[in-house]
Amino acid sequence: MAAEKLIDFLDGKGIKYVIINHSSAYTTSEIAASAHIKGQELAKTVIVKIDGELAMIVLPAKYKVNFQMLKDYTGKENIELAAEGDFAPVFQGCMVGAMPPFGNIYGLKTYLDKTLTYDEEIAFNAGNFHQLIKLNLHDYMRLVKPDITHFAAA
């Protein structure tokens, strides 16, 4: 269901993309290996609350959010991981942990870690744990218009 919403959005914008089907995988290393994707291209989403408002954080799948760096960038002190119950209703049809990094589709401000801008392509879960979508990074940036900064830590 979530993949269809994203595919309809991409098709409506005339964006070229590739859908990669793979066996069910839940860890970033399993997904990257199963789909033959470079770990640096594989993005994950983390949903946070910034001063009580939901926001989407997009970073390389093998990294973690450095909350202090995010606080420094936003100038906000109250940033925390959002509880599943807070964001699951926003992402209807998506499996928790497999939300595509298109905060704009879901009405969320999106922050992209600068590390993901070093490759020409970006790959991410399509709302489930058995499909990835891969597209040109320039197209992604044009569609989502994320705030770009460095907040990922190995």
N, C-alpha and C positions, 0 to 999 in steps of 0.2 A: 504494500500500500504506500509506504513512504517513498520507495523507489519510483513509483509511478508519479507521485507529486513532483519529485525532483526532475524526473525525465520530462514530464510535461513542461516544467519551467524552462529547462535547457532547450528543449525542442522549440518552444515558443520564442526563444531568443536567438535561434539559429546557431546554437553552440554545438561544435563537434566534440564527441566524447566516446569513450570506450567503456563498456560494461564488462567486468571481469567476474565470471562465476567461479567460485572455488568451494571446496568442501568446508563445512562449518568449522570456524576457527574463532577463538575468543581472545587470545593473547596477540600482541602486536607481532611477535616473532613468528607465531603460527600463521597469521594472516599474510605477512610479507613473504614467507617461504611458500605458502600454498599458492599465492597469486603471482609469484615471481616479480615482486615489486621491491625496489631499493627502499631500505628502511627510512632514508631521509625524505623520500617522496610521500610516504604514507602518513597522512594527517589523522589526528583524533580530535574529538571535541570534548571539552569539559564545560559543564554549566556551573556558573558561579552566581552569587548574589553580590552586587556592588551597591552598597547603601540600600539594601532591600530589593533592588531591581535585578531581574535575571539578565545575564549576559552570557555570550558564547565565547569561549576561549579555544583557539585552534593552534595546535602545536604538533611537532613531529611525534609520532605515536610512541616512540621509545623514551620520550622525555616526560618530565613532570613540571607542573606550574610552580614557578618561584613567586610566591605571593608577595614578598617584599618588593620585587621588581615591578610587579603589576600595581601595587600600591603607589610606588614612586612615580610610575608613568601616569596613572589616573589622578593622582592627588587625593585619592580616597583611602581612608583608614579601615573602613568596614567592608572587607572583601572576604568571602568564605565560600566553600563548596556548597552548592545548592543541594538540598535533599531531593531524592527521587520524587517524592510526593509533590514537591514544588514545581518541577519541570515536566514530569511525565505527561500531564494533560496538554501541554503545549505541543508535544511531539507525538500526537496520536498516530498510530501506525508504525512508529519506529520502536525498535528494541532499545532498551536502556543501554547506553554505552555505544550505540551504533548510529547515532544521529549524524546526518550529513552536515558539513560545516557551512551551511547557508543560513546564518542567523536572520538575514533579511527576509527569508521566506516565512520565518516563524515570528517575526516582529522583535528580534533581539539584536542588540548592538553586538558586533563581532570584532574580536581582537585576534590578530594573526601574528604568530611569532615570526620574526624576521628570518629565522633559519629556513623556513619553508619557501622563502623567495629565492633561494640559491639554485633551485632546479627549474627547468622549463615546464615541468608538469607537476600536478598534484593528484594524489589518489586518496580515496576515503571510503568509509563504509556508506552504503546506500540505504541506510535505515535498518539493515539486518546484518547478520554475521556470515553470510555466504555470497555477498555481492559487493564488489568495489566499483566505483566510478573513477575514471582517470580522464583528466582534461588538461588543456593548456592553462598554465598558471595565469597568464595575462587575461584570459577569458574569465577565470575565477575572480581575479582582482577587480575587473571591470563590473562584474555582476554583483558582487558582495560589497565592495568598497569597505573592506575592513580597516580598522586602525592597526597600523603595523608598528611593532616594537619588539624588544627582546625581553621575554619573561620565562623562557624554558630553561630547565636545568636537567642535566643528565642524571 
